[in-house]
Amino acid sequence: MSEIATWIKYDGGTERINQAKKILWSSGALVIFLLAWEILPRLGVVDPTFLPPFSVVLDALVQLFVTGEIWDDIIISLMRAGIAFIAAVIIGITLGLLMGWFRLFEAFIDPLLQTIRQIPILALYPVFILILGIGEISKIAIIFKGALWPILLATISGVRNVDTTLIKSARSMGVTSEKDIFRKVVLPSAIPEIMVGIRLSATTCVVVLVAAEMLGAKSGLGFMIVNNEYTFQIPKMYAGIIIITVLGLALNYGLVAIERKLFAWKEDMNTSMMAQL
């Protein structure tokens, strides 16, 4: 019994060591990048006026939070991106399901959507301002336009790529209604690809948000970055870029965690199959 306990303890310790090695290896490139950012400006290889050392930027970042001047910009940016993202998810999934399942509907609307899709996002910004004004609606609309396509295309692909064997099996079990086939087979099978589209859409939201706020806003993180560039407060400018990056990473990893939790049954099933083999 003691030998088993010793083996379990040893095995657990080995696993923790392996996990620590993976973490160190995966963060190695980032650590090297930050060290280079700190050292090169101090050695004069890079002009510190335009690229301050990382410690200087980090100090500016801390001061932004200590003074509280950054909170309003973060809240405003999250509000704009959140509204656009939710609208893109609702409309993108609904439209994608319809286009993926009803071929006649897709043949009717796809030429229009493909035409709109090819128009660069920023090229439409003056149009949105003329039609919707210079307020929040135009900014949310431009973010929505960028975030719509990943979720729309992923949903269509998810519906189209459903294994026909599953549909045939459902029919053989007495599920004859097209509505029931769609609800019980097609939709559950398409969810993994839809989740991938949601993640891509969320990332696109952050990217387009910054561009929209740089062009026509008086608040938000994008405006804060450009404004600090104009006033030559370069450490604060880089601090804003770091905040945007961290928000994007947090959003992406948060969605990955949700996806893993939703589809944990797949991992359990794969583990049990490997154990049987």
LOGU-356847 format. One record per residue: y, x, z negated of N, C-alpha, C in turn; residue in one letter. Coordinates in pm, whole numbers, padded with zeros to 5 digits, m for minus. Layout:
<recs>
REC     npy     npx     npz    capy    capx    capz     cpy     cpx     cpz  rest
REC       Y       X       Z       Y       X       Z       Y       X       Z     a
...
</recs>
This chain:
<recs>
REC     npy     npx     npz    capy    capx    capz     cpy     cpx     cpz  rest
REC  m00121   00083   00000   00000   00000   00000   00126   00087   00000     m
REC   00121   00194  m00081   00236   00283  m00089   00260   00353   00043     s
REC   00150   00386   00116   00163   00450   00246   00235   00358   00346     e
REC   00200   00228   00341   00265   00131   00429   00414   00122   00397     i
REC   00446   00118   00268   00588   00110   00227   00663   00233   00273     a
REC   00598   00352   00257   00661   00476   00301   00684   00475   00452     t
REC   00584   00424   00528   00596   00419   00674   00709   00326   00717     w
REC   00718   00209   00649   00825   00114   00681   00962   00175   00654     i
REC   00973   00246   00538   01100   00309   00502   01136   00417   00603     k
REC   01036   00497   00641   01060   00604   00738   01097   00547   00874     y
REC   01024   00443   00914   01050   00383   01044   01189   00322   01048     d
REC   01230   00255   00938   01363   00197   00932   01471   00303   00938     g
REC   01449   00416   00868   01545   00525   00872   01557   00584   01010     g
REC   01443   00599   01079   01445   00650   01216   01523   00558   01309     t
REC   01504   00429   01290   01576   00332   01373   01726   00341   01351     e
REC   01766   00357   01224   01910   00369   01196   01969   00497   01256     r
REC   01890   00605   01252   01935   00731   01312   01953   00714   01462     i
REC   01856   00647   01525   01864   00625   01670   01985   00539   01706     n
REC   02012   00437   01624   02129   00353   01649   02258   00432   01634     q
REC   02262   00521   01532   02380   00604   01512   02402   00697   01631     a
REC   02293   00754   01684   02303   00841   01800   02356   00765   01921     k
REC   02309   00641   01940   02355   00560   02053   02505   00531   02041     k
REC   02549   00499   01918   02690   00469   01897   02776   00592   01926     i
REC   02730   00707   01876   02806   00831   01899   02812   00864   02048     l
REC   02700   00849   02117   02696   00881   02260   02785   00786   02340     w
REC   02777   00657   02308   02854   00558   02385   03004   00569   02359     s
REC   03042   00623   02243   03185   00638   02213   03237   00777   02247     s
REC   03150   00864   02298   03190   01002   02325   03302   01013   02426     g
REC   03291   00940   02537   03393   00949   02642   03528   00901   02590     a
REC   03527   00795   02508   03651   00743   02452   03715   00844   02357     l
REC   03634   00908   02275   03686   01008   02181   03748   01124   02258     v
REC   03681   01170   02363   03734   01280   02444   03867   01241   02508     i
REC   03873   01117   02558   03997   01068   02620   04112   01068   02519     f
REC   04087   01018   02397   04193   01012   02295   04234   01152   02250     l
REC   04137   01245   02239   04171   01383   02204   04259   01447   02312     l
REC   04223   01423   02438   04304   01476   02548   04444   01416   02545     a
REC   04453   01286   02515   04583   01220   02506   04667   01282   02395     w
REC   04604   01323   02287   04677   01382   02175   04717   01527   02203     e
REC   04626   01603   02262   04646   01748   02275   04733   01786   02394     i
REC   04708   01725   02510   04778   01767   02632   04930   01754   02623     l
REC   04986   01644   02570   05133   01639   02555   05186   01745   02459     p
REC   05110   01775   02354   05156   01874   02255   05153   02015   02312     r
REC   05062   02041   02407   05056   02172   02471   05154   02185   02587     l
REC   05219   02075   02623   05313   02079   02734   05249   02064   02870     g
REC   05120   02037   02873   05052   02014   03001   05104   01886   03065     v
REC   05130   01788   02980   05189   01661   03024   05322   01645   02951     v
REC   05421   01593   03022   05553   01575   02961   05544   01469   02850     d
REC   05568   01509   02723   05558   01412   02613   05664   01302   02617     p
REC   05767   01322   02700   05868   01217   02715   05808   01093   02782     t
REC   05719   01116   02877   05659   01006   02950   05519   00970   02900     f
REC   05453   01064   02832   05324   01035   02771   05322   01098   02632     l
REC   05372   01026   02532   05373   01080   02396   05230   01100   02345     p
REC   05210   01188   02248   05077   01204   02188   05026   01072   02130     p
REC   04896   01060   02126   04835   00935   02079   04879   00901   01937     f
REC   04894   01001   01851   04935   00975   01712   05075   00913   01707     s
REC   05163   00955   01798   05298   00897   01803   05291   00751   01846     v
REC   05209   00723   01947   05191   00585   01994   05128   00500   01884     v
REC   05030   00558   01814   04964   00485   01706   05062   00450   01594     l
REC   05153   00543   01564   05255   00517   01463   05348   00404   01508     d
REC   05386   00405   01636   05470   00296   01689   05395   00163   01683     a
REC   05265   00167   01710   05183   00045   01704   05181  m00012   01563     l
REC   05162   00075   01465   05161   00029   01325   05296  m00030   01287     v
REC   05403   00034   01329   05537  m00015   01296   05565  m00152   01357     q
REC   05511  m00177   01475   05530  m00308   01537   05469  m00418   01452     l
REC   05354  m00390   01392   05290  m00490   01307   05355  m00497   01169     f
REC   05399  m00382   01117   05462  m00381   00985   05593  m00459   00988     v
REC   05674  m00436   01091   05802  m00507   01101   05784  m00652   01144     t
REC   05669  m00683   01207   05642  m00821   01248   05700  m00860   01381     g
REC   05764  m00766   01452   05830  m00802   01578   05732  m00831   01690     e
REC   05608  m00790   01674   05510  m00807   01781   05437  m00941   01773     i
REC   05439  m01005   01656   05355  m01123   01636   05393  m01238   01729     w
REC   05523  m01261   01747   05566  m01370   01835   05518  m01348   01978     d
REC   05526  m01223   02026   05481  m01194   02162   05331  m01216   02176     d
REC   05254  m01176   02075   05108  m01195   02080   05074  m01343   02083     i
REC   05138  m01420   01996   05109  m01565   01988   05144  m01634   02118     i
REC   05260  m01601   02175   05303  m01664   02301   05207  m01628   02414     i
REC   05168  m01502   02422   05076  m01460   02528   04940  m01528   02513     s
REC   04889  m01534   02391   04760  m01600   02368   04766  m01748   02402     l
REC   04879  m01811   02373   04895  m01952   02405   04891  m01974   02556     m
REC   04964  m01893   02630   04966  m01906   02777   04827  m01882   02835     r
REC   04765  m01772   02793   04632  m01739   02845   04529  m01843   02803     a
REC   04539  m01892   02680   04441  m01990   02630   04446  m02121   02706     g
REC   04566  m02172   02730   04579  m02298   02804   04525  m02283   02946     i
REC   04563  m02173   03012   04516  m02149   03149   04365  m02131   03154     a
REC   04310  m02062   03056   04166  m02036   03052   04087  m02165   03032     f
REC   04131  m02247   02938   04061  m02374   02912   04066  m02463   03037     i
REC   04182  m02469   03101   04194  m02549   03224   04103  m02494   03334     a
REC   04096  m02361   03346   04012  m02300   03448   03864  m02328   03421     a
REC   03823  m02324   03296   03683  m02352   03261   03647  m02497   03293     v
REC   03732  m02590   03252   03703  m02732   03274   03699  m02765   03424     i
REC   03803  m02726   03496   03811  m02758   03638   03711  m02675   03718     i
REC   03697  m02547   03685   03606  m02460   03759   03461  m02505   03748     g
REC   03417  m02538   03627   03278  m02581   03608   03254  m02716   03676     i
REC   03347  m02809   03657   03331  m02941   03718   03325  m02932   03870     t
REC   03420  m02860   03927   03425  m02845   04072   03304  m02766   04123     l
REC   03264  m02663   04049   03150  m02582   04090   03020  m02660   04088     g
REC   03001  m02745   03989   02881  m02828   03983   02876  m02926   04101     l
REC   02990  m02984   04131   02995  m03079   04243   02969  m03008   04375     l
REC   03030  m02891   04394   03012  m02819   04520   02871  m02761   04533     m
REC   02813  m02720   04421   02680  m02664   04427   02571  m02767   04450     g
REC   02595  m02891   04404   02491  m02995   04412   02508  m03084   04534     w
REC   02634  m03113   04570   02660  m03203   04682   02710  m03121   04802     f
REC   02624  m03099   04898   02659  m03013   05011   02770  m03074   05096     r
REC   02772  m03206   05112   02877  m03270   05191   03015  m03249   05127     l
REC   03018  m03259   04995   03144  m03237   04924   03190  m03093   04941     f
REC   03097  m02998   04936   03132  m02858   04955   03185  m02833   05096     e
REC   03117  m02892   05196   03161  m02874   05335   03302  m02929   05356     a
REC   03338  m03032   05280   03469  m03093   05293   03579  m03008   05228     f
REC   03552  m02957   05108   03660  m02894   05031   03660  m02743   05038     i
REC   03549  m02681   05079   03539  m02536   05077   03643  m02467   05167     d
REC   03670  m02515   05291   03772  m02447   05373   03908  m02440   05305     p
REC   03947  m02549   05238   04076  m02548   05168   04076  m02448   05053     l
REC   03969  m02448   04974   03962  m02358   04860   03958  m02212   04904     l
REC   03883  m02183   05010   03877  m02045   05058   04012  m01998   05110     q
REC   04088  m02088   05171   04222  m02052   05218   04313  m02019   05100     t
REC   04311  m02105   04998   04395  m02081   04881   04353  m01954   04808     i
REC   04223  m01930   04807   04170  m01812   04737   04220  m01682   04797     r
REC   04242  m01680   04929   04283  m01557   04995   04431  m01524   04976     q
REC   04507  m01619   04924   04650  m01593   04901   04663  m01508   04775     i
REC   04728  m01392   04780   04746  m01309   04661   04816  m01388   04550     p
REC   04773  m01363   04428   04825  m01439   04314   04977  m01425   04303     i
REC   05025  m01300   04308   05167  m01277   04287   05251  m01329   04404     l
REC   05188  m01346   04521   05263  m01401   04634   05296  m01548   04610     a
REC   05217  m01616   04529   05242  m01757   04499   05340  m01777   04385     l
REC   05371  m01669   04315   05457  m01685   04197   05594  m01744   04231     y
REC   05662  m01697   04339   05790  m01761   04374   05775  m01909   04407     p
REC   05662  m01946   04468   05638  m02087   04501   05625  m02169   04373     v
REC   05549  m02117   04277   05532  m02189   04150   05665  m02203   04077     f
REC   05748  m02100   04085   05878  m02108   04019   05966  m02214   04085     i
REC   05964  m02219   04219   06044  m02319   04290   05998  m02460   04259     l
REC   05866  m02480   04250   05812  m02614   04229   05809  m02653   04082     i
REC   05767  m02559   03998   05743  m02590   03856   05854  m02540   03764     l
REC   05946  m02464   03818   06055  m02412   03736   06020  m02278   03675     g
REC   06112  m02224   03595   06093  m02090   03538   06037  m02097   03396     i
REC   05994  m02214   03353   05942  m02230   03217   05797  m02188   03205     g
REC   05731  m02243   03104   05594  m02204   03072   05494  m02252   03176     e
REC   05521  m02366   03241   05422  m02425   03331   05393  m02333   03449     i
REC   05496  m02270   03504   05475  m02181   03619   05391  m02060   03579     s
REC   05412  m02006   03460   05335  m01891   03414   05189  m01930   03391     k
REC   05168  m02045   03327   05032  m02092   03303   04962  m02121   03434     i
REC   05036  m02175   03532   04977  m02206   03662   04929  m02082   03734     a
REC   05006  m01974   03729   04968  m01851   03798   04847  m01787   03730     i
REC   04841  m01795   03598   04723  m01744   03526   04601  m01828   03559     i
REC   04620  m01958   03565   04510  m02049   03600   04456  m02019   03738     f
REC   04545  m01991   03833   04503  m01962   03969   04413  m01838   03974     k
REC   04446  m01738   03894   04364  m01618   03892   04232  m01637   03818     g
REC   04233  m01719   03713   04113  m01737   03631   04014  m01837   03688     a
REC   04057  m01918   03782   03971  m02025   03833   03852  m01972   03912     l
REC   03875  m01872   03997   03773  m01834   04096   03646  m01774   04036     w
REC   03653  m01687   03937   03527  m01635   03882   03435  m01744   03828     p
REC   03490  m01839   03754   03406  m01944   03696   03359  m02042   03803     i
REC   03443  m02069   03903   03404  m02160   04011   03289  m02102   04092     l
REC   03303  m01978   04134   03200  m01915   04218   03070  m01894   04140     l
REC   03082  m01859   04012   02961  m01840   03931   02887  m01972   03911     a
REC   02960  m02080   03894   02896  m02211   03876   02824  m02254   04003     t
REC   02889  m02237   04117   02825  m02272   04245   02698  m02190   04263     i
REC   02707  m02059   04236   02591  m01972   04250   02480  m02011   04154     s
REC   02517  m02048   04031   02417  m02088   03933   02340  m02211   03975     g
REC   02409  m02308   04032   02343  m02431   04079   02256  m02402   04201     v
REC   02306  m02319   04291   02232  m02291   04415   02106  m02208   04390     r
REC   02110  m02123   04288   02001  m02028   04266   01894  m02079   04168     n
REC   01898  m02206   04138   01795  m02262   04051   01658  m02249   04119     v
REC   01559  m02204   04045   01424  m02187   04099   01369  m02323   04144     d
REC   01334  m02332   04271   01282  m02459   04325   01150  m02497   04260     t
REC   01078  m02398   04207   00952  m02429   04139   00977  m02516   04016     t
REC   01088  m02491   03948   01121  m02573   03831   01147  m02717   03871     l
REC   01216  m02734   03982   01245  m02870   04029   01116  m02941   04071     i
REC   01028  m02869   04142   00901  m02929   04182   00815  m02963   04061     k
REC   00817  m02877   03960   00740  m02904   03839   00793  m03027   03767     s
REC   00925  m03041   03764   00985  m03158   03699   00948  m03286   03773     a
REC   00948  m03278   03906   00910  m03397   03984   00763  m03433   03961     r
REC   00679  m03331   03951   00536  m03358   03929   00510  m03417   03791     s
REC   00603  m03396   03698   00589  m03452   03564   00654  m03589   03552     m
REC   00702  m03643   03664   00754  m03779   03662   00904  m03790   03661     g
REC   00975  m03679   03669   01122  m03683   03674   01163  m03699   03820     v
REC   01190  m03819   03861   01216  m03847   04002   01364  m03869   04033     t
REC   01441  m03911   03934   01582  m03937   03957   01659  m03807   03979     s
REC   01745  m03806   04083   01826  m03688   04110   01920  m03657   03993     e
REC   01965  m03761   03928   02052  m03743   03812   01979  m03672   03700     k
REC   01854  m03714   03675   01775  m03650   03569   01737  m03507   03607     d
REC   01707  m03483   03734   01676  m03347   03779   01795  m03255   03755     i
REC   01914  m03305   03788   02035  m03226   03769   02061  m03199   03621     f
REC   02044  m03303   03539   02077  m03291   03396   01974  m03209   03320     r
REC   01845  m03225   03354   01739  m03162   03275   01693  m03028   03330     k
REC   01717  m03001   03458   01665  m02879   03519   01779  m02790   03571     v
REC   01861  m02847   03660   01961  m02766   03729   02067  m02713   03632     v
REC   02124  m02802   03554   02233  m02762   03465   02189  m02658   03362     l
REC   02076  m02677   03290   02034  m02571   03196   02005  m02437   03264     p
REC   01948  m02443   03386   01917  m02318   03456   02043  m02246   03503     s
REC   02149  m02320   03528   02273  m02260   03579   02361  m02203   03469     a
REC   02335  m02238   03344   02424  m02198   03234   02439  m02046   03220     i
REC   02333  m01965   03233   02354  m01819   03221   02456  m01764   03321     p
REC   02449  m01806   03446   02547  m01759   03544   02686  m01815   03514     e
REC   02691  m01937   03465   02820  m01996   03428   02885  m01914   03317     i
REC   02805  m01868   03221   02859  m01786   03111   02916  m01654   03163     m
REC   02849  m01595   03262   02902  m01473   03323   03038  m01501   03388     v
REC   03047  m01614   03457   03174  m01652   03518   03283  m01674   03415     g
REC   03248  m01732   03301   03345  m01753   03195   03398  m01620   03142     i
REC   03309  m01523   03126   03353  m01391   03080   03448  m01326   03180     r
REC   03413  m01331   03309   03500  m01274   03411   03633  m01347   03417     l
REC   03628  m01477   03399   03751  m01556   03400   03842  m01518   03284     s
REC   03784  m01496   03167   03863  m01458   03050   03930  m01323   03072     a
REC   03857  m01228   03129   03914  m01097   03158   04028  m01107   03259     t
REC   04008  m01190   03361   04112  m01210   03462   04236  m01272   03401     t
REC   04218  m01361   03306   04331  m01424   03237   04423  m01319   03177     c
REC   04365  m01220   03110   04445  m01116   03044   04521  m01034   03147     v
REC   04452  m00999   03256   04515  m00917   03361   04633  m00990   03424     v
REC   04611  m01114   03466   04716  m01191   03534   04827  m01228   03437     v
REC   04792  m01249   03310   04892  m01280   03209   05000  m01172   03204     l
REC   04958  m01046   03200   05053  m00936   03192   05143  m00933   03315     v
REC   05084  m00952   03433   05162  m00951   03556   05263  m01066   03557     a
REC   05221  m01184   03514   05311  m01300   03512   05426  m01279   03415     a
REC   05398  m01221   03299   05503  m01201   03200   05595  m01086   03237     e
REC   05547  m00994   03317   05632  m00884   03361   05738  m00930   03462     m
REC   05704  m01035   03538   05792  m01077   03646   05899  m01176   03603     l
REC   05860  m01275   03522   05958  m01380   03500   05960  m01436   03360     g
REC   05937  m01352   03258   05932  m01403   03121   06035  m01331   03035     a
REC   06068  m01394   02924   06157  m01334   02826   06086  m01315   02693     k
REC   05954  m01331   02695   05873  m01312   02576   05729  m01287   02619     s
REC   05648  m01244   02526   05509  m01215   02557   05485  m01065   02568     g
REC   05358  m01027   02567   05324  m00885   02568   05363  m00816   02698     l
REC   05348  m00885   02811   05389  m00826   02938   05537  m00797   02941     g
REC   05617  m00893   02894   05762  m00872   02886   05795  m00758   02791     f
REC   05724  m00753   02680   05749  m00648   02579   05724  m00509   02638     m
REC   05617  m00496   02719   05585  m00366   02781   05696  m00325   02877     i
REC   05736  m00416   02965   05840  m00384   03064   05974  m00360   02997     v
REC   06006  m00439   02898   06135  m00425   02830   06146  m00291   02759     n
REC   06037  m00246   02698   06038  m00115   02632   06045  m00002   02733     n
REC   05992  m00025   02853   06007   00076   02959   06153   00087   03001     e
REC   06219  m00030   03021   06358  m00030   03063   06450   00035   02958     y
REC   06420   00011   02831   06502   00067   02723   06455   00205   02680     t
REC   06355   00257   02751   06300   00392   02731   06242   00410   02590     f
REC   06183   00305   02537   06108   00316   02413   05960   00331   02450     q
REC   05927   00449   02500   05796   00473   02561   05680   00457   02463     i
REC   05688   00505   02338   05576   00482   02246   05545   00334   02225     p
REC   05651   00251   02217   05628   00107   02202   05565   00048   02328     k
REC   05602   00102   02444   05543   00054   02569   05392   00078   02569     m
REC   05352   00200   02531   05209   00231   02525   05139   00150   02416     y
REC   05210   00124   02308   05153   00042   02201   05122  m00099   02252     a
REC   05212  m00154   02334   05186  m00286   02394   05065  m00284   02485     g
REC   05049  m00175   02562   04932  m00162   02650   04804  m00158   02567     i
REC   04808  m00088   02454   04691  m00081   02366   04657  m00219   02311     i
REC   04758  m00294   02273   04734  m00429   02219   04667  m00517   02323     i
REC   04717  m00513   02447   04658  m00590   02555   04512  m00549   02576     i
REC   04486  m00419   02573   04350  m00368   02593   04257  m00416   02483     t
REC   04302  m00408   02359   04218  m00450   02246   04190  m00600   02252     v
REC   04292  m00678   02288   04270  m00823   02300   04167  m00854   02408     l
REC   04177  m00785   02523   04080  m00806   02630   03939  m00768   02588     g
REC   03925  m00655   02518   03793  m00612   02471   03737  m00710   02369     l
REC   03821  m00753   02275   03776  m00847   02173   03729  m00978   02235     a
REC   03803  m01025   02334   03765  m01149   02402   03632  m01133   02474     l
REC   03616  m01021   02544   03493  m00998   02620   03372  m00987   02527     n
REC   03384  m00905   02422   03270  m00888   02331   03241  m01015   02251     y
REC   03346  m01092   02223   03325  m01220   02156   03242  m01316   02241     g
REC   03275  m01321   02369   03199  m01407   02461   03056  m01355   02480     l
REC   03040  m01221   02481   02904  m01164   02491   02821  m01204   02370     v
REC   02882  m01200   02250   02811  m01240   02129   02771  m01387   02133     a
REC   02861  m01471   02182   02829  m01614   02195   02715  m01635   02294     i
REC   02721  m01561   02406   02617  m01572   02507   02481  m01529   02452     e
REC   02478  m01421   02376   02352  m01375   02318   02297  m01476   02218     r
REC   02387  m01538   02142   02341  m01637   02045   02286  m01760   02113     k
REC   02352  m01801   02221   02306  m01920   02293   02172  m01897   02360     l
REC   02148  m01774   02408   02026  m01745   02482   01933  m01651   02407     f
REC   01939  m01660   02273   01849  m01577   02192   01703  m01613   02217     a
REC   01678  m01740   02254   01541  m01783   02279   01479  m01706   02395     w
REC   01562  m01663   02491   01509  m01586   02603   01458  m01450   02558     k
REC   01535  m01386   02468   01492  m01256   02419   01365  m01269   02336     e
REC   01357  m01375   02254   01236  m01398   02175   01115  m01421   02265     d
REC   01137  m01496   02373   01028  m01524   02466   00983  m01396   02535     m
REC   01079  m01312   02578   01044  m01186   02643   00970  m01092   02548     n
REC   01014  m01091   02420   00948  m01007   02321   00804  m01049   02299     t
REC   00782  m01183   02289   00647  m01232   02268   00557  m01203   02389     s
REC   00615  m01212   02510   00536  m01182   02630   00498  m01035   02635     m
REC   00590  m00946   02597   00560  m00803   02595   00454  m00771   02489     m
REC   00460  m00844   02377   00360  m00820   02273   00220  m00861   02321     a
REC   00215  m00969   02400   00086  m01013   02452   00031  m00915   02553     q
REC   00119  m00851   02630   00076  m00752   02728   00026  m00624   02660     l
</recs>
